[in-house]
Amino acid sequence: TQMVAASTSKSIAAKMSWLFPKIYERYFAKQIYISFGFILFALLALFLFFDILSELGSVNTKYTMPLALLHVLLKTPNRMVEIIPIAGLIGSIYVFAMMASQSEFTIFRVAGLDIKQSLFTLIKISLPIAILTLVISEGLGPYSEKISEQIRMEALGSTFNSQFRSGVWVKDKLHDVDGSGPIKPGVRYVNVGSIDQNEEIRQIRMYEFDPNYRLLSIRSAASGRFNSQGVWELNNVSETRFIEKRSNDPLDAVYTAQTKIIPKLNLESQVTPQILNVLLISPEKMSIVSLGRFILHLQENKQDAQRHTIAFWKKVIYPFIIFVMLALALPFAFMKVRAGSVGLKVFGGIMLGMSFQLFNTLFSSVGLLGTLPPLFTAVFPPLIYLLLALMALKWVSRA
């Protein structure tokens, strides 16, 4: 056992030597990673405890307590992604504050360590955490979230529903009268009431318009399913088609309505179950790939994609926010012991992290209201806090 532990520690040390060739870099990395892991575990346990409390109201004979616990535990990866930046900030502030209180960082500065070298070391320390965040948010997180929701829905017998009482509305391309053939000029608006856990849609309504936005037909179906050929199979379809009669007065058009019942109808559509599922969840909880596909769908249909584009760029930038958090913590290493206790500095770090989260969320709303460029909306908050970190470093280094 001792030989295995020794070989494991040697392999870890060899890997750290490859990424952190200098002794002080390995020392910084070891201290920050240990503190980061401890803080992440503590915050994660706290948030999961509150999640369990919120699920207690839904527990019944079918949705038992073990299923509720499993539902909450499967949400752990997404919770971890949300907490990682704050855990990195608090953990690194604790490490640097302890170094300052024991005069360790003063010794490093006397030995020749400057701000540029410190920031470069923090960049290397943040890279593994950023990669871990990206892997969890794009792979493990969405997968476990899907399983978690399936477990809850099967136990409660519920379905995915949108925030609107009328269901989800989607813009679609228009095809021939029978629902097949090439894409024609015009537009189709699809309304879906709900989606079951097996991706079967219910309470479907469709409104088709010509290029001049004159109503062509109204369809309603009880249920439908997307087959392997990429076609919707609708059941119990009621179709009403409006036909304009020739009239001498163009301002007084006369229409006739023909209604028929179709037991089964195959309908070609650009709307897939993936797109519908995207509409039923918050853009902030989607993966980068899913957001990219849905943004393309919105742009092809000339719809507003501002909110989803902002969420896309925020997801791309989010893993690298950990470096901003570490940079915000670095000025605490330059503070003298009389500037405050370690606990007070950690509390200040918590407040700083909360302020960043609030400002980031607020600025996203400002970007939606002010139609700011999505990339600017996503980059501006972390850039502002990075500049604050650099200004604080410049100030404390002169003290």
C-alpha positions as CSV (number, residue, x, y, z in Angstrom):
1,T,0.0,0.0,0.0
2,Q,2.8,2.4,0.9
3,M,4.5,1.6,-2.4
4,V,1.3,2.3,-4.4
5,A,0.8,5.6,-2.5
6,A,4.4,6.6,-3.1
7,S,4.2,5.8,-6.8
8,T,0.9,7.8,-7.0
9,S,2.4,10.8,-5.3
10,K,5.4,10.6,-7.6
11,S,3.2,10.6,-10.7
12,I,1.2,13.5,-9.4
13,A,4.4,15.4,-8.6
14,A,5.8,14.6,-12.1
15,K,2.6,16.0,-13.7
16,M,2.7,19.1,-11.6
17,S,6.4,19.5,-12.5
18,W,5.5,19.4,-16.2
19,L,2.8,22.1,-15.8
20,F,4.5,24.0,-13.0
21,P,8.3,23.7,-13.5
22,K,9.2,26.2,-10.7
23,I,9.1,25.3,-7.0
24,Y,7.0,28.3,-6.0
25,E,4.5,27.5,-8.8
26,R,4.0,24.0,-7.5
27,Y,3.6,25.4,-4.0
28,F,0.9,27.9,-5.1
29,A,-0.9,25.2,-7.1
30,K,-0.9,22.7,-4.3
31,Q,-2.2,25.2,-1.8
32,I,-4.9,26.6,-4.1
33,Y,-6.1,23.3,-5.3
34,I,-6.5,21.9,-1.8
35,S,-8.3,25.0,-0.5
36,F,-10.4,25.1,-3.7
37,G,-11.5,21.4,-3.3
38,F,-12.4,21.9,0.3
39,I,-14.5,25.1,-0.3
40,L,-16.2,23.5,-3.3
41,F,-17.2,20.5,-1.3
42,A,-18.6,22.6,1.5
43,L,-20.5,24.9,-0.8
44,L,-21.8,22.0,-2.8
45,A,-23.1,20.2,0.3
46,L,-24.8,23.4,1.4
47,F,-26.6,24.0,-1.9
48,L,-27.6,20.3,-2.2
49,F,-29.1,20.5,1.3
50,F,-31.3,23.4,0.3
51,D,-32.2,21.5,-3.0
52,I,-33.3,18.6,-0.9
53,L,-35.4,20.8,1.3
54,S,-37.2,22.3,-1.7
55,E,-38.0,18.8,-3.0
56,L,-39.6,17.6,0.2
57,G,-42.9,19.3,-0.8
58,S,-43.2,17.0,-3.9
59,V,-42.5,13.7,-2.0
60,N,-45.4,11.3,-2.1
61,T,-46.1,7.6,-2.3
62,K,-44.6,7.4,-5.9
63,Y,-42.0,10.1,-5.7
64,T,-40.3,8.7,-2.6
65,M,-37.5,10.2,-0.5
66,P,-34.8,8.0,-2.1
67,L,-36.0,9.1,-5.6
68,A,-35.9,12.8,-4.5
69,L,-32.4,12.3,-3.2
70,L,-31.3,10.7,-6.4
71,H,-32.9,13.5,-8.4
72,V,-31.0,16.1,-6.4
73,L,-27.7,14.2,-6.6
74,L,-27.9,14.0,-10.3
75,K,-28.1,17.8,-10.4
76,T,-24.7,17.9,-8.6
77,P,-22.6,18.5,-11.8
78,N,-24.6,21.6,-12.8
79,R,-24.5,22.9,-9.3
80,M,-20.8,22.3,-9.3
81,V,-20.4,24.4,-12.4
82,E,-22.3,27.3,-10.8
83,I,-20.2,27.2,-7.6
84,I,-16.7,26.7,-9.1
85,P,-15.8,30.4,-9.7
86,I,-17.0,31.4,-6.1
87,A,-15.1,28.4,-4.6
88,G,-12.0,29.4,-6.6
89,L,-12.2,33.0,-5.3
90,I,-12.8,32.1,-1.6
91,G,-10.2,29.3,-1.7
92,S,-7.5,31.5,-3.3
93,I,-8.2,34.4,-1.0
94,Y,-7.8,32.1,2.0
95,V,-4.5,30.8,0.7
96,F,-3.1,34.3,-0.1
97,A,-4.3,35.7,3.2
98,M,-2.6,32.9,5.1
99,M,0.6,33.5,3.1
100,A,0.4,37.2,4.0
101,S,-0.2,36.5,7.7
102,Q,2.8,34.2,7.8
103,S,5.0,36.5,5.7
104,E,5.5,33.8,3.1
105,F,4.5,36.0,0.2
106,T,6.9,38.7,1.4
107,I,9.7,36.1,1.2
108,F,8.6,35.3,-2.4
109,R,8.7,39.0,-3.3
110,V,12.1,39.4,-1.8
111,A,13.3,36.4,-3.8
112,G,12.2,38.2,-7.0
113,L,8.6,37.2,-7.6
114,D,6.7,40.1,-9.3
115,I,3.1,40.7,-10.3
116,K,3.6,39.5,-13.9
117,Q,5.1,36.2,-12.8
118,S,2.3,35.8,-10.2
119,L,-0.4,36.4,-12.8
120,F,1.2,34.0,-15.3
121,T,1.3,31.3,-12.5
122,L,-2.4,31.9,-11.8
123,I,-3.2,31.5,-15.5
124,K,-1.6,28.1,-15.4
125,I,-3.3,27.2,-12.2
126,S,-6.7,28.2,-13.6
127,L,-6.3,26.1,-16.8
128,P,-7.1,22.7,-15.3
129,I,-10.1,24.1,-13.4
130,A,-11.3,25.8,-16.6
131,I,-11.0,22.5,-18.5
132,L,-12.9,20.7,-15.7
133,T,-15.7,23.3,-15.8
134,L,-16.0,23.0,-19.6
135,V,-16.1,19.2,-19.5
136,I,-18.8,19.1,-16.8
137,S,-20.9,21.9,-18.3
138,E,-20.9,20.4,-21.8
139,G,-20.9,16.7,-21.1
140,L,-21.7,15.3,-17.7
141,G,-24.0,18.2,-16.6
142,P,-26.6,18.1,-19.4
143,Y,-26.6,14.3,-19.4
144,S,-27.2,13.9,-15.6
145,E,-29.7,16.8,-15.7
146,K,-31.8,14.9,-18.4
147,I,-31.7,11.7,-16.3
148,S,-32.6,13.6,-13.2
149,E,-35.7,15.2,-14.8
150,Q,-36.8,11.8,-16.3
151,I,-36.7,10.2,-12.9
152,R,-38.8,13.0,-11.4
153,M,-41.3,13.0,-14.3
154,E,-41.8,9.3,-14.3
155,A,-42.5,9.3,-10.6
156,L,-44.8,12.3,-10.6
157,G,-46.4,11.5,-14.0
158,S,-45.8,15.0,-15.2
159,T,-44.7,16.5,-18.5
160,F,-42.4,19.3,-19.6
161,N,-44.5,22.5,-20.0
162,S,-43.5,26.0,-21.0
163,Q,-43.9,29.1,-19.0
164,F,-46.9,30.1,-21.2
165,R,-50.4,28.8,-20.6
166,S,-50.9,28.3,-24.3
167,G,-47.7,26.1,-24.6
168,V,-44.7,26.6,-26.8
169,W,-44.9,28.6,-30.1
170,V,-42.4,27.9,-32.9
171,K,-42.0,29.4,-36.4
172,D,-41.7,26.8,-39.2
173,K,-41.3,26.6,-42.9
174,L,-44.3,26.0,-45.2
175,H,-44.6,22.9,-47.4
176,D,-47.3,21.6,-49.8
177,V,-50.9,21.1,-48.9
178,D,-50.3,17.4,-47.9
179,G,-47.5,18.5,-45.6
180,S,-44.6,17.2,-47.8
181,G,-42.6,18.4,-50.8
182,P,-40.3,21.4,-51.2
183,I,-40.3,24.5,-49.0
184,K,-42.8,27.1,-50.3
185,P,-43.1,30.8,-49.7
186,G,-45.1,31.5,-46.6
187,V,-44.9,30.6,-42.9
188,R,-46.3,28.1,-40.4
189,Y,-46.7,28.8,-36.7
190,V,-46.8,25.7,-34.5
191,N,-48.2,25.6,-31.0
192,V,-47.4,22.6,-28.8
193,G,-49.1,22.2,-25.5
194,S,-46.8,19.8,-23.8
195,I,-44.1,17.2,-24.3
196,D,-44.0,13.8,-22.5
197,Q,-40.8,12.3,-21.2
198,N,-40.7,10.0,-24.2
199,E,-40.7,13.1,-26.5
200,E,-44.3,12.6,-27.7
201,I,-46.0,16.0,-28.2
202,R,-49.7,16.7,-27.4
203,Q,-52.2,19.4,-28.1
204,I,-50.7,20.6,-31.4
205,R,-52.1,23.5,-33.4
206,M,-50.7,24.9,-36.7
207,Y,-51.5,28.1,-38.5
208,E,-50.3,28.4,-42.1
209,F,-50.0,31.8,-43.9
210,D,-49.1,32.7,-47.5
211,P,-46.4,35.3,-48.3
212,N,-49.0,38.1,-47.8
213,Y,-49.9,36.7,-44.4
214,R,-53.3,35.6,-45.5
215,L,-54.5,32.5,-43.5
216,L,-54.4,29.3,-45.5
217,S,-55.2,26.6,-43.0
218,I,-55.6,25.6,-39.4
219,R,-54.6,22.2,-38.1
220,S,-55.1,20.6,-34.7
221,A,-53.9,17.2,-33.6
222,A,-54.3,15.3,-30.4
223,S,-50.7,13.9,-30.4
224,G,-47.7,13.4,-32.5
225,R,-44.3,11.7,-32.6
226,F,-41.1,12.3,-34.6
227,N,-40.1,9.2,-36.6
228,S,-36.7,8.0,-37.7
229,Q,-37.1,9.6,-41.2
230,G,-37.4,13.1,-39.7
231,V,-41.1,13.4,-40.2
232,W,-43.9,14.2,-37.7
233,E,-46.6,11.5,-37.4
234,L,-49.7,13.3,-36.2
235,N,-52.8,11.5,-34.9
236,N,-56.4,12.5,-35.1
237,V,-55.8,15.6,-37.2
238,S,-58.6,18.2,-37.8
239,E,-57.7,20.4,-40.8
240,T,-59.6,23.5,-41.9
241,R,-58.4,25.0,-45.2
242,F,-59.5,28.4,-46.4
243,I,-60.0,29.0,-50.2
244,E,-60.5,32.4,-51.6
245,K,-63.3,32.7,-54.3
246,R,-63.0,35.0,-57.2
247,S,-64.6,38.4,-56.5
248,N,-65.2,41.6,-58.5
249,D,-64.3,43.6,-55.5
250,P,-60.8,42.9,-54.2
251,L,-61.6,44.7,-50.9
252,D,-64.5,42.3,-50.2
253,A,-62.9,38.9,-50.6
254,V,-65.1,35.8,-50.2
255,Y,-63.6,32.7,-48.6
256,T,-64.9,29.1,-48.2
257,A,-63.8,26.8,-45.5
258,Q,-63.3,23.1,-45.9
259,T,-62.8,20.9,-42.8
260,K,-61.8,17.3,-42.8
261,I,-60.6,14.7,-40.2
262,I,-57.4,12.8,-40.9
263,P,-56.6,9.8,-38.7
264,K,-52.9,10.0,-39.4
265,L,-50.9,12.7,-41.2
266,N,-47.1,12.7,-42.0
267,L,-45.8,16.3,-41.9
268,E,-42.4,17.5,-42.9
269,S,-41.1,20.2,-40.5
270,Q,-38.0,22.0,-39.5
271,V,-39.1,21.8,-35.9
272,T,-37.5,18.8,-34.2
273,P,-37.9,17.4,-30.6
274,Q,-34.4,18.9,-29.8
275,I,-35.7,22.3,-30.7
276,L,-38.8,21.9,-28.7
277,N,-36.9,20.7,-25.7
278,V,-34.6,23.7,-26.1
279,L,-37.7,26.0,-25.9
280,L,-38.8,24.4,-22.7
281,I,-35.6,25.0,-20.7
282,S,-33.7,28.2,-19.8
283,P,-31.0,29.1,-22.3
284,E,-28.5,29.4,-19.4
285,K,-28.9,25.7,-18.7
286,M,-28.3,24.5,-22.3
287,S,-25.0,23.3,-23.7
288,I,-22.9,25.4,-26.1
289,V,-23.7,22.9,-29.0
290,S,-27.5,23.1,-28.3
291,L,-27.4,26.8,-28.1
292,G,-25.5,27.1,-31.4
293,R,-28.0,24.9,-33.2
294,F,-31.0,26.8,-31.9
295,I,-29.5,30.1,-32.7
296,L,-29.0,29.0,-36.3
297,H,-32.7,27.9,-36.4
298,L,-33.8,31.3,-35.1
299,Q,-31.7,33.1,-37.6
300,E,-33.0,31.0,-40.5
301,N,-36.5,31.9,-39.5
302,K,-35.6,35.6,-39.0
303,Q,-36.4,35.5,-35.3
304,D,-34.8,37.3,-32.4
305,A,-31.9,35.3,-31.0
306,Q,-30.5,38.0,-28.7
307,R,-31.1,36.1,-25.4
308,H,-29.7,32.8,-26.7
309,T,-26.7,34.5,-28.3
310,I,-25.8,36.2,-25.0
311,A,-26.2,32.8,-23.2
312,F,-24.0,31.2,-25.9
313,W,-21.1,33.7,-25.4
314,K,-21.5,33.5,-21.6
315,K,-21.2,29.7,-21.7
316,V,-18.1,30.0,-23.9
317,I,-16.4,32.6,-21.6
318,Y,-17.6,31.1,-18.3
319,P,-14.8,28.4,-17.8
320,F,-12.2,31.2,-18.0
321,I,-13.8,33.3,-15.3
322,I,-11.9,31.2,-12.8
323,F,-8.7,33.2,-13.8
324,V,-10.6,36.5,-13.0
325,M,-11.5,35.1,-9.6
326,L,-7.9,34.1,-8.9
327,A,-6.7,37.5,-10.0
328,L,-9.1,39.2,-7.7
329,A,-7.7,37.1,-4.8
330,L,-4.0,38.0,-5.5
331,P,-4.1,41.5,-4.0
332,F,-5.0,39.9,-0.6
333,A,-1.5,38.4,-0.6
334,F,0.1,41.9,-0.6
335,M,-2.0,43.1,2.4
336,K,-0.2,43.3,5.7
337,V,-1.4,41.4,8.7
338,R,-2.7,44.5,10.4
339,A,-5.0,45.1,7.4
340,G,-7.5,42.6,8.8
341,S,-7.8,38.9,9.9
342,V,-8.0,36.0,7.5
343,G,-11.7,35.5,8.3
344,L,-12.5,39.1,7.5
345,K,-10.7,38.7,4.1
346,V,-12.5,35.5,3.3
347,F,-15.8,37.3,4.1
348,G,-14.8,40.1,1.8
349,G,-14.1,37.5,-0.9
350,I,-17.6,36.1,-0.5
351,M,-19.1,39.5,-0.9
352,L,-16.9,40.2,-3.9
353,G,-18.0,36.9,-5.6
354,M,-21.7,37.7,-4.9
355,S,-21.3,41.2,-6.4
356,F,-19.8,39.7,-9.5
357,Q,-22.7,37.2,-9.9
358,L,-25.2,40.0,-9.4
359,F,-23.5,42.3,-11.8
360,N,-23.1,39.6,-14.4
361,T,-26.8,38.7,-14.3
362,L,-27.9,42.4,-14.2
363,F,-25.7,43.3,-17.3
364,S,-27.2,40.4,-19.2
365,S,-30.7,41.9,-18.6
366,V,-29.3,45.3,-19.7
367,G,-28.0,43.7,-22.9
368,L,-31.5,42.3,-23.7
369,L,-33.2,45.6,-23.0
370,G,-30.6,47.8,-24.7
371,T,-29.9,45.4,-27.6
372,L,-26.1,45.5,-26.9
373,P,-23.8,43.2,-28.9
374,P,-24.1,39.7,-27.3
375,L,-20.3,39.2,-27.2
376,F,-19.8,42.6,-25.5
377,T,-22.6,41.8,-23.0
378,A,-20.9,38.5,-22.1
379,V,-17.3,39.9,-21.9
380,F,-17.9,43.2,-20.2
381,P,-18.6,42.0,-16.5
382,P,-15.5,39.7,-16.2
383,L,-13.4,42.3,-18.0
384,I,-14.4,45.0,-15.6
385,Y,-13.6,42.8,-12.6
386,L,-10.2,41.8,-14.2
387,L,-9.4,45.5,-14.5
388,L,-10.4,46.0,-10.9
389,A,-8.0,43.2,-9.9
390,L,-5.2,44.8,-11.9
391,M,-5.9,48.2,-10.4
392,A,-5.9,46.6,-6.9
393,L,-2.6,44.9,-7.6
394,K,-1.0,48.1,-8.7
395,W,-2.3,49.9,-5.6
396,V,-1.2,47.2,-3.0
397,S,2.2,46.7,-4.6
398,R,3.0,50.4,-4.0
399,A,1.9,50.2,-0.4
